[in-house]
Structures are given as C-alpha cells and as structure tokens.
Amino acid sequence: MAGQDIAFTLISCLFFMGLVAWISYQKTKGVVDSKDGYFLAGRGLTGTFIAGSMLLTNLSAEQLIGLNGSAFGYNLSAMAWEVTAGIATIIMALVFLPRYLSGAFTTLPEFLKQRFDDTVRRMTVVLFMVGYGLITIPSVLYSGSVAVLKLFDIPTLLSMSYQQSLVVTIIMVGSVGAVYAIFGGLKAVAVSDTINGVGLLIIGVLVPVLGFMMLGGGSFTAGVSTVLTEHTDKLNAIGEPTDPVPFGTIFTGMIFANLFYWCTNQYVIQRTLGAKNLAEGQKGVLLSGYFKLLVPFLMMIPGVIAFHLYQTSQLETIDMAYPRLVKDVLPVSLAGFFLAVLLGTVFSSFNSLLNSAATLFCLDVYAPLKKDKVSDEQLIKVAKIASVIIALFSFVVAPLLMFAPEGLWQIIRVFTGFYNIPVITIVIVGLFTRRVPAVAAKVVIIFHVLAYALLKFIWDVDINFIHIYAILFVTETAMMLLFGYFLPTQEQQFYHHKNTVDLVPWRYAHPVAITLITLIIISYVFFSPLGVVSGSWSTFYVISAVLLVVNMGLCVWSVKRWQKRYQQSAKAVSTS
C-alpha cells in the first residue's frame, strides 16, 4: 500500500472500531454496577445479542485463515467442526439451558458445587483456568496477531523485525480487547460481538463474491462455474480417512467435543446464562446454530477459490491462501473496514475468554475463600484486577509461541482433550442422576487427565484423538454410574431451583431445531459425491425434497404434540 492508502485504512479502521465502542458504551451505561450486571449483563440479554456473541466468540481469526487454508490444501472435510455444532446448539437450547436458568447459575463450577461438592468445583476451576491461561487465551491472541501481520505486512509498515512487530501487535490488540472485558463486563462483550458479527457476515459474503469474479475474469457466474466443474474433489465434505477430520469422527468423539464446547464451556455459555428468559436464550442458541451452516460458504469456499487461482503459485503455507485472496480482491477503500472486522473477531474471542476467566476466579475462587460476604462492588473490583493480570500474563506467553510453533500448535490442537471430556461427563451425569456421589466426579477427573496423557502423549496410540474422546467419555460415564450403583448417596443430590427468570420455553423451539437438523443433513448431501462433487444435481434435488417433506411433517407434529409435553417437562425442571 502507498502511504496515502495506509493512512486511509488506519483512519477508517479506527472509525469503525470507535463506532462499535461508542455503541457498546451506550448500551452498557448503568448495567455493570452489580454482580449480575457485570458478569451476566443483568440477566437481560435477548436472543439477538446471545446469538451474535456466541458466533463471534466461536469464530476467530485463526478459523478465518485456518479453515480456508484447510480447504485450499485438502477439501471441505474440516467443515464438520462447524456444521455439526448445530446439533450441540439444539441440545444446549432444549436440554441444558432450562436447567442452567432454573438454578440461576453464574458459572458452570457453581452448578457442580451444588450437585456434588466444593472440591469438584475447585477441580473444574483449575482445569478451566489452566487451559484458558496457558493455552486458549495466548493462542487466540497469538493467532489473531499473526493474521493481522500477514494480511497487512505490519513489519514493513512499522520498519521492525517480525518478532518485534508481533510483540507490538499482540500488546496493541490485547490491550484494546481487554478494555471491553475489564470496563464493560459481559454486556459490552455481547454488544460489540453482535455488531462485529454483522461486519463479519458482510466481509464473509463480499470476499467469495469478489473471488468468484476474479476467477471468472470479471464474471461472477463464470467463476462459480469453474469451481463447480473443475477439481470438484475440493468441495467434498466426506473426504478420506487420511484427511485432517475423517468423516467417521462426527459420529464419535466430535459429538462430545461439541457438547462440551456449546453446553459446558464457560466462556461460550456465559452469555446464555445471562438470558432475559428461557425463550430468548433458546432463540439465541438456535440462531447461532443456523449461522454455523454458513461457515463452509463464508470461511471455506474462499479457500477453494484460492486453490483455483494460486494452485501453481508458491504460497509460503496453505494458511496464506486467504490473506493472498483478500489482498488481491478487496479494494483499498474497504481495507480499513476489513481490518476492523478482523480485529473484532480477535477481540471477541480474547475478551470473552478474559471475562470468563475473571468470572471463574472471582465467583469460584475468591468469593468462596472469603469468610465474610463479599459486596458486588468488591467482586467487580477484584474481577477488573484479575482481568488485568490475566491479560498481562497472556502478553508474555503469546509471543513465546513463535519460537516453537510446530510442537506447541500440536499441543494446542489436542490440549482441550485434557478437560473437555471429564467436564461434559460429570455435567451430564450430574444433571440426569440423583445418587452418583461426588467421589465419582473426582476419580473421573484424575483418571481422565492421566489416561489422556498416556494415550496421546506417552503411548501415542494410532487412533485419531477425536475417537479417543469417545472412548474416554463412554469409559468415564460407566465409571460414574458404577459409583452410583455401588456407593450411592444417602439422599438424592440435585441443584437448588431459584426461578430467577421466566422458564416458559420458546413456542417454535422444536420446529426450528428440527429444521436445523434437516439443513445440516442437506449441507452434507450437497458437499458430497451425491451432490456438487459429482455434479449429480438430480440426486441432490430428490434427496433434499424428501428431507424437506419429512421436515415439514415433523414440524407440524411437533407443534401439535411435542410442544405441550415439552412445556410440561420444562415446568417440571423448574419445580423438581
């Protein structure tokens, strides 16, 4: 870029970022003065803000570049992580959320304390805090900063070395992102996420459209035709067993990985715990599931376009496919807007993690250790101090990732396996059983950490780590049930119902969920040898028509029959 273009890009980026900050500030005035206001947005989030925040918390710069890189280097098999997440959002909306809101929980460990005991609570807090502090927060900050460096050539712009530019970018990006979490609380995070989400959708549509036009020599339809007729194996979501995400894994460990992420991971579910009522919470969670259906089109098709444009070029890595495409197709007039959106995705994941880590520390570590009751003002003060410390710690850890990227990235890819499966296991058993003792949860946590370390890092068994998730989930669930059978508690153990918010479910939750499942199946049929890969459009149309007819029948049936039963069960949850 010329100096004038750089200046325009930075000014327009600052304008868009300032606009987001101003709107967030206006929406949060007077909300963050209480515990519920700071940590749960005053329990007043509507479906739109919940969906927007969940989407931006989930989608980061790493995915924007990584998913397109996977499509460039392999095919669309990696879309499994995104599209099948819709199933987990359905389970969250219909099964987990009514129970969470019934107990008016602020954190997941708070539920585990009520269901089991305080030791289980502390053990899960340790799992979350170690995972967030050492891996998740620094890696999000690092990957986002690297994305900015690659896309806008920051070393040249600042006349610094790569290492120096990375440190500066990490500190700048992290500092701005921390402001939202430290001073605005969860509502500022949710509002800014939603606005940035709109920007992400605009950019997500614009880049592939301009990419198709470039591929087609100025013709959008010619570019689409090229992608649909040449190298159609790149559009295959089924893939091969040797692909990064084998198709079979979506029926095994991926189910439980997604359940953990969307139903129990504190930094994702925290915005659902702040829902205005059950109906709004269900709307937001289910809407986020629909947004996930767009990911292959917005975050993977550009990688396929890049393959057609640059397959004979020498790209540094497959992860450079998206940055190269953006540089080639996006006009300078939109560069500032794109930079603002890119930074928005980084801020979203970073400040959501920061807010959740501070929430866990204050409510599950600091407050329980204080003998006297802690005021809301004191909790908020401690939360802000904790956020600053965690942010500063991440500024130190994140740059270290550049010195050993291969080993560290491999650990990052599988690291959540140390705590995702035991957490989802003890939560499910805790929710749906009454006499499984706390010792069962403690044994499972210790067993899992040791077993996963042995299987993945010591013995290095020749099994995909996603399959290992499923094996350990089944094993650990059986262990807990055996404890409940041989060493049951004397009294039934459950959480306390508080009925803080209205628990009347959304009337259309079931038909919306059924339709989401249908669209997930259709997406896989479309990106398979039954659809676009072989060009067998007639087969795709027939299968889709049958699925839609069945979907319509199930939706009508659900409104007439299932809805009444579900309302009764939701009412029972709040009074049992």
Buried (B, 14 or more C-beta within 10 A) or exposed (E): BEEEEBEBBBEBBEEBBEEBBEBBBEBBEEBBEBBBBBBBBBBBBBBBBBBBBBBBBBBBBBBBBBBBBBBBBBBBBBBBBBBBBBBBBBBBBBBBBBBBBBBBBBBBBBBBBBBBBBBBBBBBBBBBBBBBBBBBBBBBBBBBBBBBBBBBBBBEBEEBEEEBBBBBBBBBBBEBBBBBBBBBBBBBBBBBBBBBBEBBBBBBEBBBBBBBBBBBEEEBEEBBBBBEEEEBEBBBBBBEEEBBBBBEBBEBBBBBBBBBBBBBBBBBBBBBBBBBBBBBBBBBBBBBBBBBBBBBBBBBBBBBBBBBBBEEEEBEEBBBBBBBBBBEBBEBEBBBBBBBBBBBBBBBBBBBBBBBBBBBBBBBBBBBEEEEEBEBEBBBEBBBBBBBBBBEBBBEBBBEBBEEEEEBEEBBEBBBBBBBBBBBBBBBBBBEBBBBBBBBBBBBBEBBBEBBEEBBEEEEEEEBBBBBBBBBBBBBBEBBBEBBEEEBBEEEBBBEBEEBBBBEBBBBBBBBBBBBBBBBBBBBBBBBBBBBBBEBEEBBEEBBEEBBEEBBEBBEBBBEEBBEEBBEBBBEBBEE
